[in-house]
Amino acid sequence: MTTVRMATDADRDAVVALWQSCDLTRPWNDPGADFDRALGHDASTILLAEAARAIVGTVMVGFDGHRGWVYYLGVRPDRRGGGIARRLLDGGCDWLAARGCPKVELMVRDGNPAAGLYERLDWEYQPVRVFARWLGQKG
Ligand SMILES: CC(C)(COP(=O)(O)OP(=O)(O)OC[C@H]1O[C@@H](n2cnc3c(N)ncnc32)[C@H](O)[C@@H]1OP(=O)(O)O)[C@@H](O)C(=O)NCCC(=O)NCCS
């Protein structure tokens, strides 16, 4: 049976390992620091899918006061195709809605086939370009 729960500090290493196995990490992001920031803030969290006491999926969500955002959606390669991402996204949306968030958005890197998942789950494509600026140190 797969359950969904909130991450705790004790999950850090297993979560980072899952992100790496899902190719969700990038050289300019420190995944451990990303985990710590998400759990160290009351406007963000990480939800985990767990089966037989092993973490098989994650999603990070945060509410910036205007929109909710989704990051680090990943399911362990051997557990894909079983609806885990759908459950994690639903759980993340519930978490955001409970905090008064009216709309949730996410970014998909060009070329990532995961875009098909969001279309399948009726997320609406937004015709926007994303610009970014580092504030101080990268990471
Ligand atoms: C993308 C990912 C999270 C999907 O996880 P998953 O648990 O296999 O997804 P689900 O089983 O919940 O899929 C839900 C629905 O979307 C469909 N779907 C899943 N991935 C899809 C894809 N790449 N393209 C089209 N449809 C997809 C499923 O068939 C399912 O449809 P159904 O309910 O009609 O059967 C997983 O493949 C993954 O971890 N990929 C690597 C990390 C990544 O790219 N994350 C997203 C970053 S933006």
The ligand as a Tripos MOL2 file, in Angstrom:
@<TRIPOS>MOLECULE
LIG
   48    50     1     0     0
SMALL
NO_CHARGES

@<TRIPOS>ATOM
      1 C1          6.6910   12.3720  -14.3820 C.3       1 LIG1
      2 C2          6.5480   11.3440  -13.2400 C.3       1 LIG1
      3 C3          6.5920   12.0850  -11.9090 C.3       1 LIG1
      4 C4          5.2260   10.5890  -13.3940 C.3       1 LIG1
      5 O1          5.0370    9.7500  -12.2640 O.3       1 LIG1
      6 P1          3.9900    8.5220  -12.2960 P.3       1 LIG1
      7 O2          3.7510    8.0990  -10.8830 O.co2     1 LIG1
      8 O3          4.4590    7.5030  -13.2490 O.co2     1 LIG1
      9 O4          2.6790    9.2220  -12.8780 O.3       1 LIG1
     10 P2          1.1670    8.6980  -12.6720 P.3       1 LIG1
     11 O5          1.1930    7.1900  -12.7110 O.co2     1 LIG1
     12 O6          0.5730    9.3200  -11.4820 O.co2     1 LIG1
     13 O7          0.4800    9.2460  -13.9920 O.3       1 LIG1
     14 C5         -0.7700    9.9040  -13.9430 C.3       1 LIG1
     15 C6         -1.3460    9.9300  -15.3560 C.3       1 LIG1
     16 O8         -0.4410   10.6400  -16.2340 O.3       1 LIG1
     17 C7          0.0030    9.7650  -17.2730 C.3       1 LIG1
     18 N1          1.4330   10.0380  -17.4950 N.ar      1 LIG1
     19 C8          2.4700    9.8270  -16.6480 C.ar      1 LIG1
     20 N2          3.6270   10.2500  -17.1980 N.ar      1 LIG1
     21 C9          3.3000   10.6910  -18.4370 C.ar      1 LIG1
     22 C10         4.0670   11.2440  -19.5000 C.ar      1 LIG1
     23 N3          5.4020   11.4340  -19.4070 N.pl3     1 LIG1
     24 N4          3.4020   11.6090  -20.6240 N.ar      1 LIG1
     25 C11         2.0620   11.4610  -20.7510 C.ar      1 LIG1
     26 N5          1.2790   10.9470  -19.7390 N.ar      1 LIG1
     27 C12         1.9030   10.5810  -18.6190 C.ar      1 LIG1
     28 C13        -0.2210    8.3590  -16.7610 C.3       1 LIG1
     29 O9         -0.3980    7.4440  -17.8220 O.3       1 LIG1
     30 C14        -1.4710    8.5340  -15.9430 C.3       1 LIG1
     31 O10        -2.6070    8.5740  -16.7890 O.3       1 LIG1
     32 P3         -3.8950    7.6440  -16.4570 P.3       1 LIG1
     33 O11        -4.3610    8.0640  -15.0930 O.co2     1 LIG1
     34 O12        -4.8230    7.9440  -17.5510 O.co2     1 LIG1
     35 O13        -3.3940    6.2320  -16.4500 O.co2     1 LIG1
     36 C15         7.7130   10.3120  -13.3210 C.3       1 LIG1
     37 O14         7.7930    9.7940  -14.6300 O.3       1 LIG1
     38 C16         9.0650   10.8780  -12.9500 C.2       1 LIG1
     39 O15         9.4560   10.8630  -11.7750 O.2       1 LIG1
     40 N6          9.8150   11.4050  -13.9540 N.am      1 LIG1
     41 C17        11.1660   11.9490  -13.6970 C.3       1 LIG1
     42 C18        11.1230   13.2440  -12.9190 C.3       1 LIG1
     43 C19        10.3690   14.3450  -13.6490 C.2       1 LIG1
     44 O16        10.5700   14.6010  -14.8210 O.2       1 LIG1
     45 N7          9.4950   15.0290  -12.9000 N.am      1 LIG1
     46 C20         8.6880   16.1240  -13.3930 C.3       1 LIG1
     47 C21         9.4590   17.3840  -13.3670 C.3       1 LIG1
     48 S1          8.5080   18.7440  -14.0860 S.3       1 LIG1
@<TRIPOS>BOND
     1     1     2 1
     2     2     3 1
     3     2     4 1
     4     2    36 1
     5     4     5 1
     6     5     6 1
     7     6     7 2
     8     6     8 1
     9     6     9 1
    10     9    10 1
    11    10    11 2
    12    10    12 1
    13    10    13 1
    14    13    14 1
    15    14    15 1
    16    15    16 1
    17    15    30 1
    18    16    17 1
    19    17    18 1
    20    17    28 1
    21    18    19 ar
    22    18    27 ar
    23    19    20 ar
    24    20    21 ar
    25    21    22 ar
    26    21    27 ar
    27    22    23 1
    28    22    24 ar
    29    24    25 ar
    30    25    26 ar
    31    26    27 ar
    32    28    29 1
    33    28    30 1
    34    30    31 1
    35    31    32 1
    36    32    33 2
    37    32    34 1
    38    32    35 1
    39    36    37 1
    40    36    38 1
    41    38    39 2
    42    38    40 1
    43    40    41 1
    44    41    42 1
    45    42    43 1
    46    43    44 2
    47    43    45 1
    48    45    46 1
    49    46    47 1
    50    47    48 1
@<TRIPOS>SUBSTRUCTURE
     1 LIG1         1 GROUP 0 **** ****
